C-alpha cells in the first residue's frame, strides 16, 4: 500500500501501483460492509485516470462519487480513505487501539472513534483463533461458543458491533413481529351472536323469497391502534440510526397503520418510503427524502410541526407513540415542554426510547430531558437486540411498565 502523492501532473497507467491500490482499497470497503463490485472498481480507475491526481481532495471525491451511494456509507468511506491513504492522525489512533491497554481510567475521547467494522476490514483474521493446536477441540467447547455468540449478540451494543454482528442483528430485526393488542372501535362488523341487531342486514334478508328467518346481529369491530414512530437522526444518534431504520421498516411491513417520521433540524415523513418490501430500496428512498442526516437537533420545533400538521391525521383510536431520541436539544428545550404535553394528551400511550439509558449512572440533567420526562408513560433503553425484544413484549401487553427510575425522576422534577 503506497501513500497517495500530493501532486501529480499525469495519472499513472492502468497497470501501475495506483490501480492495484484502488483494487485493494475497494476490497477493504467491501469487507467493511459497503457493496462494491468489480464494475465499480473499473469505474473508479477510469474516473481517477480522467480526473487526474492534482490534489488529495479531488482524489477523495472522485472515489467517493463511485463507491458511496447511501448516506450511511459516508462515515465508513471517510475513515477508510484517510487510514488507507496514509492520514497520520487516524493511523496513530488505530495504533493506539492495537497496543495493550492497562486498567487506568482515562479521559473520554471526544473525537470520532474508528469504526469496528473498518478495524476488522483493515486487519483480516486479527480476531480469529489460531488454527495450530496439539490437542483436538472438544465438542463441549464448540457448543459453548455457539450459545455464547447468540447471547453476546443479544446484549451487544449496536455501536460496538462488527460487520458480521450487524448483519446478524439486521436479520434478527427483520424477523421481529409486533403483537399489539386490539382496541374496540366505533364501527361494527357482522357477527352470529353479536350484542346488537343489525336492522339493515335484517331488512335485506327479509326481502328474499324465504322471508325473514333470523335477525342479523353485529358486534364492535376491534383492530390494533395506530403506531407512530418519531426517530431522531441527529449527529449524536448517528451510530444507531441504521438499526432504527431497519426496525421501523420491519414494523411497517408487519402490520398496517404504522407511521414513521424522522427529525433532526426538520421533520420528515418516511412512511411511504419504508413501505417498500425490499429493505435496500426502502432505505434508499428514505435517504433521498431526508435532508438533515447527522446534523443538529431541534426536538421542540420538530414536535411543533408534527402536532400542527400530522397529529390529527395519525393520532386517532388510541394511538401509541414511540419517541426515539437521546433528548439532547440544541435549542435549549425551547417550547419542548408545551409540545410534549400536547403530544402526550393526543395519544393513549407514549414510550420514550433513549440509548443513553443503558448507562447505570444516567441522570436527566440536560434541559431537553427535564422537559420531556414529565410527559412520558414509559422510559426504556434501546441500544441492542435485547432492548428491542423487551420493547416488543411491552407493546404486546396493555399494561404500562415504566422504568423504575422514571417515577423518581418525575417526582424530583415536580418538586423543582
HULIN-V251731 format. One record per residue. SS is DSSP state (alpha for helix, beta for strand, coil for the rest). PHI is phi in radians with two decimals (* if undefined). D_FIRST is the distance of its C-alpha to the first C-alpha in Angstrom with 1 decimal. Layout:
ss=SS phi=PHI d_first=D_FIRST
ss=SS phi=PHI d_first=D_FIRST
This chain:
ss=coil phi=* d_first=0.0
ss=coil phi=-1.74 d_first=3.8
ss=coil phi=-1.26 d_first=6.8
ss=coil phi=-1.34 d_first=9.3
ss=coil phi=-1.17 d_first=12.3
ss=coil phi=-1.20 d_first=15.4
ss=coil phi=-2.37 d_first=17.7
ss=coil phi=-2.79 d_first=17.9
ss=coil phi=-1.30 d_first=21.0
ss=coil phi=-2.27 d_first=19.9
ss=coil phi=-1.25 d_first=17.0
ss=coil phi=-1.26 d_first=15.1
ss=coil phi=-1.19 d_first=16.8
ss=coil phi=-1.04 d_first=16.2
ss=coil phi=-1.53 d_first=15.0
ss=coil phi=-1.37 d_first=12.3
ss=alpha phi=-1.23 d_first=8.5
ss=alpha phi=-1.08 d_first=9.0
ss=alpha phi=-1.10 d_first=11.0
ss=alpha phi=-1.13 d_first=8.7
ss=alpha phi=-1.17 d_first=6.1
ss=alpha phi=-1.12 d_first=9.5
ss=alpha phi=-1.10 d_first=10.7
ss=alpha phi=-1.15 d_first=8.3
ss=alpha phi=-1.12 d_first=9.1
ss=alpha phi=-1.14 d_first=12.6
ss=alpha phi=-1.13 d_first=12.8
ss=alpha phi=-1.09 d_first=12.0
ss=alpha phi=-1.10 d_first=14.7
ss=alpha phi=-1.13 d_first=17.0
ss=alpha phi=-1.13 d_first=16.8
ss=coil phi=-1.37 d_first=17.7
ss=coil phi=2.06 d_first=20.7
ss=coil phi=-1.41 d_first=20.2
ss=coil phi=-1.52 d_first=21.8
ss=coil phi=-2.09 d_first=19.2
ss=coil phi=-1.97 d_first=20.3
ss=alpha phi=-1.05 d_first=19.5
ss=alpha phi=-1.09 d_first=21.8
ss=alpha phi=-1.18 d_first=19.9
ss=alpha phi=-1.13 d_first=16.6
ss=alpha phi=-1.12 d_first=18.6
ss=alpha phi=-1.14 d_first=20.2
ss=alpha phi=-1.13 d_first=17.1
ss=alpha phi=-1.12 d_first=16.0
ss=alpha phi=-1.14 d_first=19.6
ss=alpha phi=-1.16 d_first=19.9
ss=alpha phi=-1.16 d_first=17.0
ss=alpha phi=-1.12 d_first=18.7
ss=alpha phi=-1.33 d_first=22.0
ss=alpha phi=-1.41 d_first=21.2
ss=coil phi=1.48 d_first=19.2
ss=coil phi=-2.15 d_first=16.9
ss=coil phi=-1.24 d_first=19.7
ss=coil phi=-2.66 d_first=18.5
ss=alpha phi=-1.18 d_first=16.2
ss=alpha phi=-1.12 d_first=19.0
ss=alpha phi=-1.09 d_first=19.5
ss=alpha phi=-1.12 d_first=16.0
ss=alpha phi=-1.06 d_first=16.4
ss=alpha phi=-1.31 d_first=19.7
ss=alpha phi=-1.15 d_first=18.9
ss=alpha phi=-1.20 d_first=16.5
ss=alpha phi=-1.08 d_first=19.0
ss=alpha phi=-1.16 d_first=21.8
ss=alpha phi=-1.65 d_first=20.4
ss=alpha phi=-1.58 d_first=19.0
ss=coil phi=-1.84 d_first=21.5
ss=coil phi=-2.25 d_first=25.2
ss=coil phi=-2.43 d_first=26.7
ss=alpha phi=-1.16 d_first=27.2
ss=alpha phi=-1.26 d_first=26.3
ss=alpha phi=-1.61 d_first=22.7
ss=alpha phi=-1.14 d_first=22.1
ss=alpha phi=-1.14 d_first=21.5
ss=alpha phi=-1.11 d_first=18.8
ss=alpha phi=-1.10 d_first=17.0
ss=alpha phi=-1.07 d_first=17.4
ss=alpha phi=-1.16 d_first=16.1
ss=alpha phi=-1.11 d_first=13.1
ss=alpha phi=-1.11 d_first=12.2
ss=alpha phi=-1.23 d_first=12.8
ss=alpha phi=-1.32 d_first=11.0
ss=alpha phi=-1.19 d_first=7.7
ss=coil phi=-1.67 d_first=8.0
ss=coil phi=1.15 d_first=9.2
ss=coil phi=-1.64 d_first=12.9
ss=alpha phi=-1.05 d_first=14.5
ss=alpha phi=-1.14 d_first=17.4
ss=alpha phi=-1.25 d_first=15.9
ss=alpha phi=-1.15 d_first=13.6
ss=alpha phi=-1.11 d_first=16.9
ss=alpha phi=-1.13 d_first=18.7
ss=alpha phi=-1.18 d_first=16.3
ss=alpha phi=-1.14 d_first=16.8
ss=alpha phi=-1.10 d_first=20.5
ss=alpha phi=-1.21 d_first=20.6
ss=alpha phi=-1.46 d_first=19.3
ss=coil phi=-1.28 d_first=21.8
ss=coil phi=-1.07 d_first=25.3
ss=coil phi=-1.87 d_first=27.7
ss=coil phi=-1.90 d_first=31.4
ss=coil phi=-1.43 d_first=34.2
ss=coil phi=-1.89 d_first=35.0
ss=coil phi=-1.10 d_first=35.6
ss=coil phi=-1.99 d_first=33.2
ss=coil phi=-1.25 d_first=33.5
ss=coil phi=-1.13 d_first=32.0
ss=coil phi=-1.28 d_first=28.7
ss=coil phi=-1.52 d_first=29.7
ss=coil phi=-1.43 d_first=26.3
ss=coil phi=-1.31 d_first=24.3
ss=coil phi=-1.51 d_first=23.0
ss=coil phi=-1.24 d_first=19.6
ss=coil phi=-1.09 d_first=20.4
ss=alpha phi=-1.17 d_first=20.9
ss=alpha phi=-1.05 d_first=19.7
ss=alpha phi=-1.23 d_first=16.3
ss=alpha phi=-1.05 d_first=16.3
ss=alpha phi=-1.19 d_first=17.1
ss=alpha phi=-1.19 d_first=14.5
ss=alpha phi=-1.38 d_first=11.6
ss=coil phi=-2.28 d_first=13.5
ss=coil phi=-1.10 d_first=15.2
ss=coil phi=1.44 d_first=18.3
ss=coil phi=-1.16 d_first=18.6
ss=coil phi=-1.60 d_first=22.1
ss=coil phi=-1.42 d_first=23.3
ss=coil phi=-1.33 d_first=26.1
ss=coil phi=-1.13 d_first=25.8
ss=coil phi=-1.43 d_first=27.4
ss=coil phi=-1.26 d_first=29.2
ss=coil phi=-2.68 d_first=32.7
ss=coil phi=-1.31 d_first=35.9
ss=coil phi=-1.86 d_first=38.2
ss=coil phi=-1.18 d_first=38.0
ss=coil phi=-1.19 d_first=37.4
ss=coil phi=-1.51 d_first=40.5
ss=alpha phi=-1.18 d_first=41.3
ss=alpha phi=-1.12 d_first=42.3
ss=alpha phi=-1.15 d_first=38.9
ss=alpha phi=-1.12 d_first=37.3
ss=alpha phi=-1.14 d_first=40.0
ss=alpha phi=-1.12 d_first=39.5
ss=alpha phi=-1.09 d_first=35.8
ss=alpha phi=-1.12 d_first=36.6
ss=alpha phi=-1.16 d_first=39.1
ss=alpha phi=-1.09 d_first=37.0
ss=alpha phi=-1.05 d_first=34.1
ss=alpha phi=-1.18 d_first=36.7
ss=alpha phi=-1.17 d_first=38.2
ss=alpha phi=-1.13 d_first=35.0
ss=alpha phi=-1.12 d_first=34.0
ss=alpha phi=-1.21 d_first=37.4
ss=alpha phi=-1.81 d_first=37.1
ss=coil phi=-1.24 d_first=33.4
ss=coil phi=-1.15 d_first=32.9
ss=alpha phi=-0.97 d_first=31.2
ss=alpha phi=-1.22 d_first=29.0
ss=alpha phi=-1.79 d_first=27.7
ss=coil phi=-1.37 d_first=27.1
ss=coil phi=-1.42 d_first=24.0
ss=alpha phi=-1.14 d_first=23.3
ss=alpha phi=-1.12 d_first=25.4
ss=alpha phi=-1.20 d_first=28.2
ss=alpha phi=-1.12 d_first=28.1
ss=alpha phi=-1.09 d_first=28.6
ss=alpha phi=-1.15 d_first=31.5
ss=alpha phi=-1.16 d_first=33.0
ss=alpha phi=-1.14 d_first=33.0
ss=alpha phi=-1.15 d_first=34.8
ss=alpha phi=-1.18 d_first=37.3
ss=alpha phi=-1.15 d_first=37.9
ss=alpha phi=-1.12 d_first=38.6
ss=coil phi=-1.57 d_first=41.3
ss=coil phi=-1.17 d_first=43.1
ss=coil phi=-2.20 d_first=46.7
ss=coil phi=-1.93 d_first=48.8
ss=coil phi=-1.47 d_first=52.4
ss=coil phi=-1.32 d_first=54.0
ss=coil phi=-1.12 d_first=57.8
ss=beta phi=-1.39 d_first=60.0
ss=beta phi=-2.13 d_first=62.4
ss=beta phi=-1.35 d_first=65.8
ss=beta phi=-1.89 d_first=65.9
ss=beta phi=-1.41 d_first=68.9
ss=beta phi=-1.45 d_first=68.9
ss=beta phi=-2.11 d_first=70.8
ss=beta phi=-2.37 d_first=70.2
ss=beta phi=-1.07 d_first=72.8
ss=beta phi=-2.65 d_first=73.7
ss=coil phi=-1.22 d_first=76.4
ss=coil phi=-2.26 d_first=77.5
ss=coil phi=-1.31 d_first=76.4
ss=coil phi=-1.30 d_first=78.2
ss=beta phi=-2.10 d_first=79.2
ss=beta phi=-1.57 d_first=81.1
ss=coil phi=-1.61 d_first=79.4
ss=alpha phi=-1.18 d_first=82.4
ss=alpha phi=-1.11 d_first=80.6
ss=alpha phi=-1.14 d_first=79.6
ss=alpha phi=-1.17 d_first=83.0
ss=alpha phi=-1.17 d_first=84.8
ss=alpha phi=-1.10 d_first=82.6
ss=alpha phi=-1.21 d_first=83.5
ss=alpha phi=-1.19 d_first=87.2
ss=coil phi=-1.39 d_first=87.2
ss=coil phi=-1.32 d_first=86.5
ss=coil phi=-1.02 d_first=89.5
ss=coil phi=-1.35 d_first=89.5
ss=coil phi=1.37 d_first=89.7
ss=coil phi=-1.42 d_first=88.3
ss=coil phi=-1.79 d_first=87.9
ss=coil phi=-2.72 d_first=85.5
ss=coil phi=-1.26 d_first=84.1
ss=coil phi=-1.41 d_first=80.4
ss=beta phi=-2.18 d_first=78.4
ss=beta phi=-2.56 d_first=75.2
ss=beta phi=-2.43 d_first=72.9
ss=beta phi=-1.08 d_first=70.4
ss=beta phi=-1.41 d_first=66.9
ss=beta phi=-2.12 d_first=64.1
ss=beta phi=-2.69 d_first=60.4
ss=beta phi=-1.10 d_first=57.3
ss=coil phi=-1.26 d_first=57.0
ss=coil phi=-1.09 d_first=54.3
ss=beta phi=-2.09 d_first=51.0
ss=beta phi=-1.99 d_first=49.3
ss=beta phi=-2.01 d_first=45.8
ss=beta phi=-1.94 d_first=44.6
ss=beta phi=-1.98 d_first=40.9
ss=beta phi=-1.43 d_first=39.2
ss=coil phi=-2.07 d_first=35.8
ss=coil phi=-1.30 d_first=35.3
ss=alpha phi=-1.09 d_first=32.3
ss=alpha phi=-1.23 d_first=33.8
ss=alpha phi=-1.91 d_first=34.0
ss=alpha phi=-1.09 d_first=30.7
ss=alpha phi=-1.26 d_first=29.2
ss=alpha phi=-1.88 d_first=32.3
ss=alpha phi=-1.05 d_first=32.9
ss=alpha phi=-1.06 d_first=31.2
ss=alpha phi=-1.14 d_first=33.3
ss=alpha phi=-1.14 d_first=36.4
ss=alpha phi=-1.13 d_first=36.0
ss=alpha phi=-1.14 d_first=35.7
ss=alpha phi=-1.11 d_first=38.8
ss=alpha phi=-1.11 d_first=40.7
ss=alpha phi=-1.13 d_first=39.9
ss=alpha phi=-1.12 d_first=41.1
ss=alpha phi=-1.22 d_first=44.3
ss=alpha phi=-1.09 d_first=45.0
ss=coil phi=-1.54 d_first=44.9
ss=coil phi=-1.60 d_first=47.0
ss=coil phi=-2.64 d_first=50.1
ss=coil phi=-1.58 d_first=51.8
ss=coil phi=0.97 d_first=52.4
ss=beta phi=-1.98 d_first=49.1
ss=beta phi=-2.10 d_first=48.0
ss=beta phi=-2.01 d_first=44.6
ss=beta phi=-2.29 d_first=43.8
ss=beta phi=-2.06 d_first=40.8
ss=beta phi=-2.60 d_first=41.2
ss=coil phi=-2.44 d_first=39.3
ss=coil phi=-1.66 d_first=40.9
ss=coil phi=-2.61 d_first=42.8
ss=beta phi=-1.77 d_first=44.1
ss=beta phi=-2.32 d_first=42.8
ss=beta phi=-1.63 d_first=44.5
ss=coil phi=-1.91 d_first=42.0
ss=alpha phi=-1.08 d_first=44.6
ss=alpha phi=-1.13 d_first=44.8
ss=alpha phi=-1.17 d_first=41.0
ss=alpha phi=-1.38 d_first=40.7
ss=coil phi=-1.36 d_first=43.6
ss=coil phi=-1.18 d_first=41.4
ss=coil phi=-1.14 d_first=41.1
ss=coil phi=-1.34 d_first=37.5
ss=alpha phi=-1.15 d_first=35.5
ss=alpha phi=-1.17 d_first=32.5
ss=alpha phi=-1.16 d_first=35.0
ss=alpha phi=-1.08 d_first=36.9
ss=alpha phi=-1.21 d_first=34.0
ss=alpha phi=-1.15 d_first=32.8
ss=alpha phi=-1.15 d_first=36.4
ss=alpha phi=-1.12 d_first=36.7
ss=alpha phi=-1.12 d_first=33.5
ss=alpha phi=-1.24 d_first=34.7
ss=alpha phi=-1.44 d_first=38.1
ss=coil phi=-1.54 d_first=37.1
ss=coil phi=-2.00 d_first=36.1
ss=coil phi=-2.05 d_first=35.9
ss=coil phi=-1.16 d_first=33.0
ss=coil phi=0.91 d_first=31.7
ss=coil phi=-1.92 d_first=34.1
ss=coil phi=-1.41 d_first=37.3
ss=coil phi=-2.27 d_first=40.2
ss=coil phi=-2.21 d_first=43.7
ss=alpha phi=-1.16 d_first=45.4
ss=alpha phi=-1.07 d_first=48.9
ss=alpha phi=-1.16 d_first=48.5
ss=alpha phi=-1.14 d_first=46.8
ss=alpha phi=-1.19 d_first=49.7
ss=alpha phi=-1.10 d_first=52.2
ss=alpha phi=-1.15 d_first=50.9
ss=alpha phi=-1.14 d_first=51.0
ss=alpha phi=-1.12 d_first=54.5
ss=alpha phi=-1.44 d_first=55.8
ss=alpha phi=-1.83 d_first=54.2
ss=coil phi=-2.13 d_first=53.4
ss=alpha phi=-1.08 d_first=55.4
ss=alpha phi=-1.26 d_first=58.6
ss=alpha phi=-1.44 d_first=56.7
ss=alpha phi=-2.00 d_first=54.8
ss=coil phi=-1.69 d_first=56.5
ss=coil phi=-2.34 d_first=59.5
ss=coil phi=0.97 d_first=61.2
ss=coil phi=1.21 d_first=59.8
ss=coil phi=-1.15 d_first=56.2
ss=beta phi=-1.92 d_first=53.6
ss=beta phi=-1.97 d_first=50.8
ss=beta phi=-1.87 d_first=47.4
ss=beta phi=-1.87 d_first=46.0
ss=beta phi=-1.83 d_first=42.3
ss=coil phi=-2.89 d_first=41.3
ss=coil phi=-1.57 d_first=40.6
ss=coil phi=1.37 d_first=43.5
ss=coil phi=-1.60 d_first=41.7
ss=coil phi=-2.00 d_first=43.3
ss=coil phi=-1.28 d_first=42.4
ss=coil phi=-1.53 d_first=46.0
ss=coil phi=1.21 d_first=47.5
ss=coil phi=1.06 d_first=49.2
ss=coil phi=-1.21 d_first=51.3
ss=coil phi=1.25 d_first=53.7
ss=alpha phi=-1.25 d_first=51.7
ss=alpha phi=-1.08 d_first=54.8
ss=alpha phi=-1.17 d_first=57.0
ss=alpha phi=-1.22 d_first=54.5
ss=alpha phi=-1.15 d_first=53.8
ss=alpha phi=-1.12 d_first=57.5
ss=alpha phi=-1.16 d_first=58.1
ss=alpha phi=-1.15 d_first=55.3
ss=alpha phi=-1.14 d_first=56.6
ss=alpha phi=-1.30 d_first=60.1
ss=alpha phi=-1.55 d_first=59.0
ss=coil phi=-2.15 d_first=57.5
ss=coil phi=-1.53 d_first=58.9
ss=beta phi=-2.75 d_first=55.9
ss=beta phi=-2.11 d_first=53.0
ss=beta phi=-2.06 d_first=50.0
ss=beta phi=-1.70 d_first=47.4
ss=beta phi=-1.89 d_first=44.0
ss=coil phi=-2.23 d_first=42.0
ss=alpha phi=-1.15 d_first=38.7
ss=alpha phi=-1.26 d_first=39.6
ss=alpha phi=-1.23 d_first=42.6
ss=alpha phi=-1.18 d_first=40.4
ss=coil phi=-1.41 d_first=40.7
ss=coil phi=-1.14 d_first=43.9
ss=coil phi=-1.65 d_first=44.6
ss=coil phi=-1.16 d_first=44.3
ss=coil phi=-2.38 d_first=47.1
ss=coil phi=-1.33 d_first=47.9
ss=coil phi=-1.72 d_first=47.8
ss=coil phi=-1.29 d_first=46.4
ss=alpha phi=-1.13 d_first=48.9
ss=alpha phi=-1.13 d_first=47.5
ss=alpha phi=-1.13 d_first=47.8
ss=alpha phi=-1.16 d_first=51.3
ss=alpha phi=-1.33 d_first=52.4
ss=alpha phi=-1.57 d_first=51.1
ss=alpha phi=-0.99 d_first=52.2
ss=coil phi=-1.12 d_first=56.0
ss=coil phi=-2.03 d_first=55.6
ss=coil phi=-2.06 d_first=53.6
ss=coil phi=-1.57 d_first=55.1
ss=beta phi=-2.42 d_first=52.2
ss=beta phi=-2.30 d_first=49.1
ss=beta phi=-2.28 d_first=46.3
ss=coil phi=-1.37 d_first=42.7
ss=coil phi=-2.56 d_first=40.2
ss=coil phi=-2.47 d_first=36.8
ss=coil phi=-2.67 d_first=36.5
ss=alpha phi=-1.17 d_first=38.1
ss=alpha phi=-1.12 d_first=41.0
ss=alpha phi=-1.18 d_first=42.0
ss=alpha phi=-1.17 d_first=41.8
ss=alpha phi=-1.12 d_first=44.1
ss=alpha phi=-1.12 d_first=46.5
ss=alpha phi=-1.15 d_first=46.6
ss=alpha phi=-1.06 d_first=47.5
ss=alpha phi=-1.14 d_first=50.2
ss=alpha phi=-1.17 d_first=51.5
ss=alpha phi=-1.21 d_first=51.7
ss=alpha phi=-1.32 d_first=53.5
ss=coil phi=-1.88 d_first=56.2
ss=coil phi=-1.38 d_first=58.7
ss=coil phi=-1.35 d_first=59.0
ss=coil phi=-1.66 d_first=57.1
ss=coil phi=-2.12 d_first=55.1
ss=coil phi=-1.44 d_first=53.6
ss=coil phi=-1.11 d_first=51.6
ss=alpha phi=-1.07 d_first=54.0
ss=alpha phi=-1.34 d_first=52.7
ss=alpha phi=-1.11 d_first=53.4
ss=alpha phi=-1.08 d_first=57.1
ss=alpha phi=-1.18 d_first=56.9
ss=alpha phi=-1.12 d_first=54.6
ss=alpha phi=-1.11 d_first=56.9
ss=alpha phi=-1.13 d_first=59.9
ss=alpha phi=-1.13 d_first=58.4
ss=alpha phi=-1.22 d_first=57.5
ss=alpha phi=-1.17 d_first=61.0
ss=alpha phi=-1.20 d_first=62.4
ss=coil phi=-1.21 d_first=60.3
